[in-house]
Amino acid sequence: MNIYGLIGYPLSHSFSRKYFLRKFEKENIHNSDFQLFQLKDLSGFRDFVLSQEGLKGLSVTIPYKKLVMNFLDEIDPVAEKIGAVNCIKIKGENNKLFLKGFNTDVFGFETSIKPLLKPHHKKAMILGTGGASQAIAYVLDNLDIEYLFVSRSPSGCKHIRYEILNQQIISDFKLIINTTPVGMFPETEDKPSLPYEHITPEHLLFDLTYNPESTAFMKMGQLAGAVVKNGYEMLNQQAEKAWDIWNI
């Protein structure tokens, strides 16, 4: 039996198992299973991998996309530059492991966002500074889109606080990407602290959250006539990329 899985904590919000089990059934992929591994910490991570017979690949979610890099034998250059891994390919037998990390969020986000971009989307605000935000920044660099990180605790030259956001900044940055869990189920009434009254129909609001389907952040954009999109397609695309990596 070939086993694939997802590590993170908590995993109550994950769509991965349903997605891959549906894929196995639809594509007649036999002798395979996808499991959820809710790990409270990563101590003994390599021993854990060794203990799972037939384990071929892992997806990685909050809060381990950065920390898991310390336990890998090799990291793909893109993931290394981003500083976050969300996909691990597992090789080895007879107690000899080789773990290689990748970042498939890059592929997922770029595939999902490109059809929506217009010439006036020259500047972007990335809400949050977690592992996913670095993948978003990598894609924006490739697309020649200038960006700033917005956070409660700015820590760099491209970082600003939510409190300073005003009409001029919102007007200049017509692409706004939420990489935080704010608004995710079950806290569906929450939304990032933005001056939404300055959002216009020229804005594009992209929320990496997919549950609920329409977040409070997205609804505020829709009220202003902006284009909005959630992270469901991105998740589908990154999952397919992970499957390719696991089965190279």
DANORVEN-V353945 format. One record per helix or strand. SS is the DSSP state (a for helix, b for strand). FROM is the first residue (numbers start at 1). TO is the last residue. If there is no record, write none. Layout:
ss->(SS;SS)
from->(FROM;FROM)
to->(TO;TO)
This chain:
ss->(b;a;b;a;b;a;b;a;b;b;a;b;a;b;b;a;a;b;a;b;a;b;a)
from->(2;16;32;45;55;67;74;77;87;96;105;123;131;146;159;162;167;175;196;204;216;227;232)
to->(8;26;38;51;60;71;75;82;93;102;116;127;142;151;161;164;172;178;198;207;223;229;246)
